[in-house]
Amino acid sequence: MSKFKYTTITAVVIANMVGTGVFTSLGFQLLSIQSGFVLLMLWAVGGIVALSGAMTYAELGAAMPRSGGEYNFLTRIYHPAVGFASGWVSATVGFAGPTALAAMTFAAYATSSLGGSASPWLLKAIACGLIIILTLVHGSTRRNSGGLQVAFTVLKVAVIVAFCVGALWLADVPQPVRFAFAKEDVSLLTSGAFAVSLIYVSYAYTGWNAATYLSGELDEPQRTLPRILMLGTGVVMLLYLALNYVFLRVTPIEAMTGKVEVGYIAADAAFGELGGRFAGLVLSLLLISTVSAMTVAGPRVLQVIGEDIRQLRLLARTNADGVPSVAIAVQSTLSILFILTSSFESVLVFSGFILALNSLVTVLGVFVLRFRQPDLERPYRTFGYPLTPLIYLSLTAWTLVFVMLNKTQESLLGLGVILVGLVAYALFPQRD
């Protein structure tokens, strides 16, 4: 059976991360924070958290190199029920939700760039069409899947760099945004608004762990997985800081506040109406790689669940090239249901909360595994342990507490999904 290449998995990590979050989050953050320094600190802190998580996941992935991500880790560290609940979260929300968001953002950017004011149902139809096309491609062969992913990811990084340079060069007048630290920033940095905004940033960084979902389809995962996780996360952190600096530097704050398509608005401010439409259209095309990457990584969780639970073995079915075509179709169907039934912001907060909680329990697992299995072979050990995972745990836990206080409905819904997963596990107790 063929394997994915190192470059393909790295492309999946980068493309999973660079997408909906960075092209939409700033508009929501500006509703409560309008300090350029604090906003960039949001993205810097989010990057540090993601890097800390990536270094911790690298140890777990090298020690337990099987596809499935958190499902694989938590099953072995805690209990199969915990692993199943995590896999349930990944399958129903962790990938299906973000895939839907990325497709919805693609539709919003594309129609705005073409100068149209599309109806909600047309936007939904465009988003669903994109998912269906990518489902057919990724459900065919690894060659088609990997080639498409690498090409779109290289294009994405190149266009983002070109956009940043061009916008700074061509913008008529830099916006009067303060990027230097001031005394009033102290209260903002420790506020609930900062913590809630950090969940948007955490969502934007979601995907740094994507390589762990494909470990079983990677050559020499013990050696290459840590490199992929840290390289992909580091590149994305630099891109995010650059993009948000450019957005704030070239675009009036009031034009972006509360808006979804901040990238298009920034392009319009920097390049004029015609240039902005073209740049916005290009940015919309880049979101294809985000939907594509999630369509590659997410179904591997369903596949592994199907391998472990006899009643769900249909999910493990693969085609002649070893591609889990049934799992891909199931995830894409769930994404389409999200598009047809949910609003953008509710899915964003809901997905961000539950994914942060999922990774929190996984990162905590590095301490549990070292205690329970000290002699387990660990080809890679977390750099800076125990400080690195503690940074991730403390900042993520702080964010989750404030989200539960300020976005209680979405938080309770996320906890409800986990509970449903545990109930579902009880209904499928027999394992192969």
VEXDREN-2710 file (C-alpha; in Angstrom, 1 decimal):
% VEXDREN-2710
k/r/px/py/pz
1/MET/0.0/0.0/0.0
2/SER/1.3/3.5/-0.9
3/LYS/2.3/6.0/1.8
4/PHE/1.9/9.7/2.0
5/LYS/5.1/11.7/1.5
6/TYR/6.7/14.0/4.2
7/THR/5.9/17.0/2.1
8/THR/2.3/16.0/1.7
9/ILE/1.7/15.6/5.5
10/THR/3.5/19.0/6.1
11/ALA/1.2/20.5/3.6
12/VAL/-1.8/19.0/5.3
13/VAL/-0.7/20.6/8.7
14/ILE/-0.2/24.1/7.2
15/ALA/-3.4/24.0/5.1
16/ASN/-5.4/22.7/8.0
17/MET/-4.4/25.7/10.1
18/VAL/-4.3/28.5/7.5
19/GLY/-7.9/29.0/6.6
20/THR/-11.2/30.2/8.1
21/GLY/-9.8/31.4/11.5
22/VAL/-7.2/33.9/10.3
23/PHE/-9.4/35.2/7.5
24/THR/-12.5/35.8/9.8
25/SER/-11.4/36.1/13.5
26/LEU/-10.2/39.7/13.5
27/GLY/-13.6/41.1/12.8
28/PHE/-15.0/39.4/16.0
29/GLN/-11.9/40.3/18.1
30/LEU/-12.3/44.0/17.2
31/LEU/-15.7/44.1/18.9
32/SER/-14.0/44.1/22.3
33/ILE/-10.3/44.8/21.6
34/GLN/-9.0/47.6/19.4
35/SER/-5.4/47.8/20.6
36/GLY/-3.0/46.7/17.8
37/PHE/-0.5/45.5/20.4
38/VAL/-3.0/43.4/22.3
39/LEU/-4.4/41.9/19.0
40/LEU/-0.9/40.9/17.8
41/MET/-0.2/39.5/21.3
42/LEU/-3.4/37.3/20.8
43/TRP/-1.8/35.7/17.8
44/ALA/1.6/35.4/19.4
45/VAL/0.2/33.8/22.5
46/GLY/-1.9/31.5/20.3
47/GLY/1.2/30.5/18.4
48/ILE/3.2/29.7/21.5
49/VAL/0.3/27.6/22.8
50/ALA/0.1/25.7/19.5
51/LEU/3.9/25.2/19.4
52/SER/3.8/23.9/23.0
53/GLY/1.0/21.5/22.0
54/ALA/2.8/20.4/18.9
55/MET/5.9/19.5/20.8
56/THR/3.9/17.5/23.3
57/TYR/1.9/15.7/20.6
58/ALA/5.2/14.9/18.8
59/GLU/6.2/12.8/21.8
60/LEU/2.9/11.0/21.9
61/GLY/2.8/10.5/18.1
62/ALA/6.4/9.1/18.0
63/ALA/5.7/6.7/20.9
64/MET/2.3/5.6/19.5
65/PRO/2.6/5.9/15.7
66/ARG/-0.9/4.9/14.6
67/SER/-3.4/7.0/12.6
68/GLY/-6.3/8.5/14.5
69/GLY/-4.9/11.4/16.5
70/GLU/-6.5/11.9/19.9
71/TYR/-8.6/8.8/19.5
72/ASN/-5.5/6.6/19.4
73/PHE/-3.7/8.5/22.2
74/LEU/-6.5/8.7/24.7
75/THR/-7.5/5.1/24.1
76/ARG/-4.1/3.9/25.1
77/ILE/-3.4/6.5/27.8
78/TYR/-6.7/6.5/29.7
79/HIS/-9.4/4.1/28.6
80/PRO/-11.1/3.1/25.3
81/ALA/-14.2/5.0/26.4
82/VAL/-12.2/8.2/26.6
83/GLY/-10.6/7.5/23.2
84/PHE/-14.0/6.8/21.7
85/ALA/-15.5/10.1/23.1
86/SER/-12.5/12.0/21.7
87/GLY/-12.9/10.3/18.3
88/TRP/-16.6/11.0/18.4
89/VAL/-15.8/14.7/19.0
90/SER/-13.2/14.7/16.1
91/ALA/-15.6/13.0/13.8
92/THR/-18.8/15.0/14.5
93/VAL/-17.3/18.4/15.3
94/GLY/-13.5/18.5/15.1
95/PHE/-13.4/18.2/11.4
96/ALA/-16.9/18.3/10.1
97/GLY/-17.6/21.7/11.7
98/PRO/-14.3/23.4/10.6
99/THR/-14.7/21.9/7.1
100/ALA/-18.2/23.5/7.0
101/LEU/-16.8/26.8/8.2
102/ALA/-14.0/26.9/5.6
103/ALA/-16.5/26.1/2.8
104/MET/-18.9/28.8/4.0
105/THR/-16.0/31.3/4.2
106/PHE/-15.0/30.3/0.7
107/ALA/-18.5/31.0/-0.6
108/ALA/-18.6/34.4/1.2
109/TYR/-15.3/35.5/-0.1
110/ALA/-15.9/34.4/-3.6
111/THR/-19.3/36.1/-4.0
112/SER/-18.1/39.3/-2.3
113/SER/-15.1/39.4/-4.6
114/LEU/-17.4/39.0/-7.7
115/GLY/-19.4/42.0/-6.5
116/GLY/-22.5/40.1/-5.8
117/SER/-24.8/39.9/-2.7
118/ALA/-25.7/36.3/-2.9
119/SER/-28.7/34.9/-1.0
120/PRO/-27.9/32.7/2.0
121/TRP/-29.1/29.6/0.1
122/LEU/-26.8/30.3/-2.8
123/LEU/-23.9/30.6/-0.4
124/LYS/-24.8/27.3/1.2
125/ALA/-25.1/25.7/-2.3
126/ILE/-21.6/26.9/-3.3
127/ALA/-20.1/25.6/0.0
128/CYS/-21.8/22.2/-0.3
129/GLY/-20.6/22.0/-4.0
130/LEU/-17.0/22.6/-3.0
131/ILE/-17.2/19.8/-0.3
132/ILE/-18.7/17.3/-2.8
133/ILE/-16.0/18.0/-5.4
134/LEU/-13.2/17.5/-2.9
135/THR/-14.8/14.4/-1.5
136/LEU/-14.7/12.8/-5.0
137/VAL/-11.0/13.7/-5.4
138/HIS/-9.8/12.6/-2.0
139/GLY/-11.9/9.5/-2.1
140/SER/-10.0/8.3/-5.2
141/THR/-6.2/7.7/-4.9
142/ARG/-3.4/9.0/-2.6
143/ARG/-1.6/10.3/-5.7
144/ASN/-4.6/12.5/-6.6
145/SER/-5.2/13.5/-3.0
146/GLY/-1.5/14.3/-2.1
147/GLY/-0.8/16.1/-5.4
148/LEU/-3.8/18.4/-5.0
149/GLN/-3.0/19.1/-1.4
150/VAL/0.7/20.1/-1.9
151/ALA/-0.1/22.3/-4.9
152/PHE/-2.8/24.2/-3.1
153/THR/-0.7/24.7/0.0
154/VAL/2.4/26.0/-1.8
155/LEU/0.1/28.4/-3.7
156/LYS/-1.5/29.4/-0.4
157/VAL/1.8/30.4/1.3
158/ALA/3.1/32.2/-1.8
159/VAL/-0.1/34.2/-2.2
160/ILE/-0.3/35.2/1.5
161/VAL/3.3/36.5/1.4
162/ALA/2.6/38.4/-1.8
163/PHE/-0.6/39.8/-0.4
164/CYS/1.2/41.1/2.7
165/VAL/4.1/42.7/0.8
166/GLY/1.8/44.2/-1.9
167/ALA/-0.7/45.6/0.7
168/LEU/2.0/47.3/2.7
169/TRP/3.6/48.7/-0.4
170/LEU/0.4/50.0/-2.2
171/ALA/-1.7/51.2/0.8
172/ASP/-2.2/54.9/0.5
173/VAL/-2.1/55.9/4.1
174/PRO/-1.2/53.6/7.1
175/GLN/-4.0/53.3/9.6
176/PRO/-3.4/55.0/13.0
177/VAL/-3.3/51.8/14.9
178/ARG/-1.0/51.6/18.0
179/PHE/1.3/48.6/18.0
180/ALA/3.5/49.7/20.9
181/PHE/2.7/48.6/24.5
182/ALA/0.8/51.0/26.7
183/LYS/-0.3/50.9/30.3
184/GLU/-4.0/50.3/29.4
185/ASP/-3.0/47.1/27.7
186/VAL/-2.3/45.4/31.0
187/SER/-6.0/45.2/31.9
188/LEU/-6.9/44.0/28.4
189/LEU/-4.3/41.3/28.4
190/THR/-5.8/39.8/31.6
191/SER/-9.5/40.4/30.7
192/GLY/-12.3/38.0/29.8
193/ALA/-12.4/39.7/26.4
194/PHE/-8.8/38.6/25.7
195/ALA/-9.6/35.0/26.9
196/VAL/-12.7/34.8/24.7
197/SER/-10.8/36.3/21.8
198/LEU/-8.1/33.7/22.3
199/ILE/-10.7/30.9/21.6
200/TYR/-11.0/32.4/18.1
201/VAL/-7.2/32.4/17.8
202/SER/-7.0/28.8/19.1
203/TYR/-9.5/27.8/16.5
204/ALA/-7.4/29.5/13.8
205/TYR/-4.4/27.4/15.0
206/THR/-6.5/24.2/15.1
207/GLY/-4.8/21.8/12.8
208/TRP/-1.3/21.8/14.2
209/ASN/-2.0/18.2/15.3
210/ALA/-3.3/17.1/11.8
211/ALA/-0.2/14.9/11.1
212/THR/-1.1/12.6/14.0
213/TYR/-4.3/11.6/12.2
214/LEU/-2.1/10.2/9.4
215/SER/0.8/8.7/11.3
216/GLY/0.0/5.2/10.1
217/GLU/0.3/6.4/6.5
218/LEU/3.6/8.2/6.9
219/ASP/7.1/6.7/6.3
220/GLU/9.2/6.5/9.5
221/PRO/6.7/8.4/11.7
222/GLN/8.9/8.2/14.8
223/ARG/11.5/10.3/13.1
224/THR/9.5/12.5/10.7
225/LEU/6.4/13.3/12.8
226/PRO/8.0/15.7/15.3
227/ARG/9.6/17.6/12.4
228/ILE/6.3/18.0/10.5
229/LEU/4.4/19.2/13.6
230/MET/6.9/21.8/14.6
231/LEU/7.8/23.0/11.1
232/GLY/4.2/23.4/10.1
233/THR/3.2/25.2/13.3
234/GLY/6.2/27.5/13.2
235/VAL/5.5/28.6/9.6
236/VAL/1.8/29.2/10.3
237/MET/2.6/31.3/13.4
238/LEU/4.8/33.7/11.2
239/LEU/2.1/33.9/8.5
240/TYR/-0.6/34.7/11.1
241/LEU/1.3/37.5/12.7
242/ALA/2.1/39.0/9.3
243/LEU/-1.4/38.8/8.0
244/ASN/-3.0/40.4/11.1
245/TYR/-0.4/43.2/11.2
246/VAL/-1.2/43.9/7.5
247/PHE/-5.0/43.8/8.1
248/LEU/-4.7/46.4/10.9
249/ARG/-2.1/48.5/9.1
250/VAL/-4.0/49.0/5.8
251/THR/-7.7/48.8/6.8
252/PRO/-9.9/51.1/8.9
253/ILE/-10.9/49.3/12.1
254/GLU/-14.5/50.3/11.8
255/ALA/-14.7/48.6/8.3
256/MET/-13.6/45.2/9.8
257/THR/-15.4/45.2/13.1
258/GLY/-18.0/42.4/13.3
259/LYS/-17.4/41.4/9.7
260/VAL/-16.5/37.8/8.5
261/GLU/-14.5/38.5/5.2
262/VAL/-11.8/40.8/6.7
263/GLY/-9.3/39.6/4.1
264/TYR/-11.5/40.9/1.3
265/ILE/-12.1/44.2/3.2
266/ALA/-8.3/44.6/3.7
267/ALA/-7.6/43.8/0.0
268/ASP/-10.2/46.4/-1.1
269/ALA/-8.6/49.1/1.2
270/ALA/-5.1/48.3/0.0
271/PHE/-5.6/47.7/-3.7
272/GLY/-8.8/49.6/-4.6
273/GLU/-12.1/48.1/-5.6
274/LEU/-10.9/46.2/-8.7
275/GLY/-7.7/45.0/-7.2
276/GLY/-9.5/44.2/-3.9
277/ARG/-12.0/42.0/-5.8
278/PHE/-9.2/40.2/-7.5
279/ALA/-7.2/39.7/-4.3
280/GLY/-10.4/38.6/-2.4
281/LEU/-11.1/36.1/-5.2
282/VAL/-7.6/34.7/-4.9
283/LEU/-7.9/34.5/-1.1
284/SER/-11.2/32.6/-1.5
285/LEU/-9.5/30.1/-3.7
286/LEU/-6.9/29.5/-1.0
287/LEU/-9.6/28.3/1.3
288/ILE/-10.0/25.3/-1.0
289/SER/-6.8/23.9/0.4
290/THR/-8.2/24.2/3.9
291/VAL/-11.4/22.2/3.1
292/SER/-9.1/19.8/1.2
293/ALA/-6.8/19.2/4.1
294/MET/-9.6/18.5/6.5
295/THR/-11.1/16.1/4.0
296/VAL/-7.8/14.2/4.0
297/ALA/-7.1/14.1/7.8
298/GLY/-10.5/13.9/9.5
299/PRO/-11.8/10.7/8.0
300/ARG/-8.8/8.8/9.3
301/VAL/-10.3/9.1/12.8
302/LEU/-13.5/7.4/11.6
303/GLN/-11.5/4.8/9.8
304/VAL/-9.6/3.8/13.0
305/ILE/-12.8/3.7/15.0
306/GLY/-14.2/1.4/12.5
307/GLU/-11.1/-0.9/12.8
308/ASP/-11.6/-1.1/16.5
309/ILE/-15.4/-1.4/16.9
310/ARG/-17.0/-4.3/15.1
311/GLN/-20.4/-2.6/14.8
312/LEU/-18.9/0.3/13.0
313/ARG/-16.5/-1.6/10.7
314/LEU/-18.1/-0.1/7.6
315/LEU/-16.2/3.1/8.4
316/ALA/-12.9/1.2/8.0
317/ARG/-13.6/0.1/4.5
318/THR/-11.0/1.3/2.0
319/ASN/-10.8/1.4/-1.8
320/ALA/-8.1/-0.4/-3.9
321/ASP/-5.6/2.3/-3.1
322/GLY/-6.2/2.0/0.7
323/VAL/-8.1/5.3/0.9
324/PRO/-11.0/5.3/3.5
325/SER/-13.6/6.3/1.0
326/VAL/-16.6/5.5/3.2
327/ALA/-15.2/7.6/6.1
328/ILE/-14.6/10.5/3.8
329/ALA/-18.1/10.4/2.5
330/VAL/-19.5/10.3/6.1
331/GLN/-17.5/13.3/7.3
332/SER/-18.4/15.3/4.2
333/THR/-22.1/14.5/4.8
334/LEU/-21.8/15.8/8.3
335/SER/-20.1/19.0/7.1
336/ILE/-23.0/19.6/4.6
337/LEU/-25.5/19.2/7.5
338/PHE/-23.6/21.9/9.5
339/ILE/-23.7/24.2/6.5
340/LEU/-27.5/23.7/6.0
341/THR/-28.4/24.0/9.7
342/SER/-26.0/26.3/11.6
343/SER/-24.9/29.9/11.8
344/PHE/-21.2/30.8/11.3
345/GLU/-20.3/32.3/14.7
346/SER/-22.1/29.6/16.7
347/VAL/-20.2/26.9/14.9
348/LEU/-17.0/28.8/15.3
349/VAL/-17.2/29.2/19.1
350/PHE/-18.7/25.7/19.6
351/SER/-16.0/24.0/17.5
352/GLY/-13.2/26.1/19.1
353/PHE/-14.3/25.2/22.6
354/ILE/-14.7/21.5/22.1
355/LEU/-11.4/21.1/20.2
356/ALA/-9.5/23.0/22.8
357/LEU/-11.0/20.8/25.5
358/ASN/-10.1/17.7/23.5
359/SER/-6.4/18.7/23.1
360/LEU/-6.2/19.8/26.7
361/VAL/-7.0/16.2/27.9
362/THR/-4.5/14.9/25.3
363/VAL/-1.6/17.1/26.4
364/LEU/-2.3/16.2/30.0
365/GLY/-1.8/12.6/28.8
366/VAL/1.9/13.1/28.4
367/PHE/2.3/13.3/32.2
368/VAL/0.0/10.3/32.7
369/LEU/1.8/8.1/30.1
370/ARG/5.3/9.0/31.6
371/PHE/4.0/7.9/35.0
372/ARG/2.2/4.7/33.8
373/GLN/4.7/3.6/31.2
374/PRO/8.1/5.1/32.0
375/ASP/9.9/2.4/30.0
376/LEU/7.9/2.9/26.8
377/GLU/10.2/3.7/23.9
378/ARG/10.1/7.4/23.1
379/PRO/12.0/8.3/19.9
380/TYR/11.2/11.9/20.6
381/ARG/10.8/13.6/24.0
382/THR/9.0/16.9/24.4
383/PHE/11.4/19.8/24.3
384/GLY/11.4/21.8/27.5
385/TYR/9.3/19.2/29.4
386/PRO/7.5/19.7/31.8
387/LEU/7.3/23.5/31.2
388/THR/6.2/23.1/27.5
389/PRO/3.0/21.1/28.2
390/LEU/2.3/23.1/31.3
391/ILE/2.3/26.3/29.2
392/TYR/-0.3/24.7/26.9
393/LEU/-2.4/23.4/29.8
394/SER/-2.5/26.6/31.8
395/LEU/-3.3/29.0/28.9
396/THR/-5.9/26.6/27.4
397/ALA/-7.6/26.0/30.7
398/TRP/-7.7/29.7/31.4
399/THR/-9.3/30.3/28.0
400/LEU/-11.9/27.5/28.5
401/VAL/-13.0/28.9/31.9
402/PHE/-13.7/32.3/30.4
403/VAL/-15.5/30.8/27.4
404/MET/-17.7/28.8/29.7
405/LEU/-18.6/32.0/31.6
406/ASN/-19.1/34.2/28.6
407/LYS/-20.4/31.7/26.0
408/THR/-22.3/29.2/28.2
409/GLN/-24.7/27.9/25.6
410/GLU/-22.0/26.9/23.2
411/SER/-19.9/25.4/26.0
412/LEU/-22.7/23.3/27.3
413/LEU/-23.5/22.1/23.8
414/GLY/-19.9/21.0/23.4
415/LEU/-20.0/19.1/26.7
416/GLY/-23.2/17.5/25.5
417/VAL/-21.5/16.2/22.4
418/ILE/-18.9/14.5/24.6
419/LEU/-21.7/13.0/26.8
420/VAL/-23.4/11.6/23.7
421/GLY/-20.1/10.1/22.6
422/LEU/-19.8/8.2/25.9
423/VAL/-23.4/7.0/25.6
424/ALA/-22.6/5.8/22.0
425/TYR/-19.6/3.9/23.3
426/ALA/-21.8/2.1/25.8
427/LEU/-24.0/1.0/22.9
428/PHE/-21.0/-0.5/21.1
429/PRO/-19.1/-2.4/23.8
430/GLN/-17.9/-5.3/21.7
431/ARG/-14.5/-4.8/20.2
432/ASP/-12.5/-6.9/17.8
END
